[in-house]
């Protein structure tokens, strides 16, 4: 069976794909205990963000919501679609628009931290009690004012 992957975008103020993104986020929350945002917070942040969504044969498999400054608010990849390069593709999309990309990740989320490290993100600081449940986070950054595109291009050539 052939796989058709399509990039869709909800610009700030748009919510065409918000419910599908919420459903994917919730599946990950229930199965993995991650992405614990409340619905009101998620929908408000989504509405203000630029969200890139990857659909595989009309099913949402991954999305990334970003602020205007290149901060990734949400990055979610369906567990059954991991390892297909969707997370990399989404980060590359954000990096193509921003000279610096930043995000937070739970200090206990080793899968996310390994992914971000492979992408070239650097831990800038640890923040205690960052999450509502008291969990700590790392603040991560990819790129400098110059050289981000070159760094990402180098990574993707490997």
JOCOR-V223175 format. One record per pair of residues at least 4 apart in sequence whose ideal C-beta (glycine too) atoms are under 6 Angstrom apart, sorted by the first residue. I is the first residue (numbers start at 0). J is the second residue. D is the distance in Angstrom with one decimal. If there is no record, write none. Layout:
I;J;D + I;J;D
//
This chain:
2;55;5.8 + 3;56;5.6 + 4;53;5.9 + 4;55;5.2 + 5;54;4.8 + 7;52;4.7 + 8;51;5.7 + 9;13;4.2 + 9;15;5.6 + 9;16;5.2 + 9;50;4.4 + 10;49;5.8 + 11;47;5.6 + 14;46;6.0 + 16;20;5.8 + 16;52;5.2 + 17;45;5.1 + 19;59;4.4 + 20;62;5.0 + 23;59;5.4 + 23;75;5.5 + 24;34;4.8 + 24;75;5.4 + 27;31;5.4 + 27;33;5.7 + 27;34;5.1 + 27;75;5.7 + 28;34;4.9 + 28;35;5.7 + 36;40;4.9 + 36;41;4.5 + 41;45;6.0 + 44;72;5.1 + 45;64;5.6 + 48;64;3.9 + 48;65;5.8 + 48;72;5.8 + 49;65;5.3 + 50;62;5.8 + 50;64;4.3 + 51;63;5.1 + 51;89;5.5 + 51;92;5.0 + 52;59;5.9 + 52;62;4.3 + 53;60;5.4 + 53;61;4.4 + 53;85;5.2 + 54;59;5.7 + 55;60;4.6 + 60;77;4.8 + 60;80;4.0 + 60;85;6.0 + 61;76;4.2 + 61;85;3.9 + 62;75;5.7 + 63;71;5.7 + 63;74;4.7 + 63;89;4.0 + 64;72;4.6 + 64;73;4.4 + 65;71;5.4 + 65;93;5.1 + 66;70;4.4 + 69;97;3.0 + 69;99;5.5 + 69;100;4.8 + 70;101;4.9 + 71;102;4.0 + 76;80;5.8 + 76;81;5.3 + 76;85;5.2 + 76;86;5.0 + 80;85;5.8 + 84;88;5.7 + 86;114;5.9 + 90;118;5.6 + 93;100;5.3 + 94;100;5.3 + 94;147;5.8 + 94;151;5.0 + 98;142;5.9 + 98;144;5.5 + 98;147;5.3 + 99;142;4.7 + 100;141;4.4 + 101;140;5.0 + 102;139;5.4 + 103;136;4.3 + 103;138;5.7 + 104;108;5.4 + 104;111;4.5 + 104;112;5.6 + 104;137;5.5 + 105;134;5.5 + 105;136;5.9 + 106;135;4.5 + 106;137;5.8 + 109;113;5.9 + 115;120;3.9 + 115;139;5.2 + 119;141;5.5 + 119;150;5.5 + 119;154;5.6 + 120;139;4.2 + 120;141;4.6 + 121;140;5.8 + 122;137;4.8 + 122;139;5.9 + 123;138;4.8 + 123;140;5.1 + 124;138;5.0 + 125;137;5.7 + 126;136;5.0 + 127;135;5.0 + 128;133;5.3 + 129;136;3.7 + 130;134;4.0 + 142;147;2.9 + 146;150;5.7
//
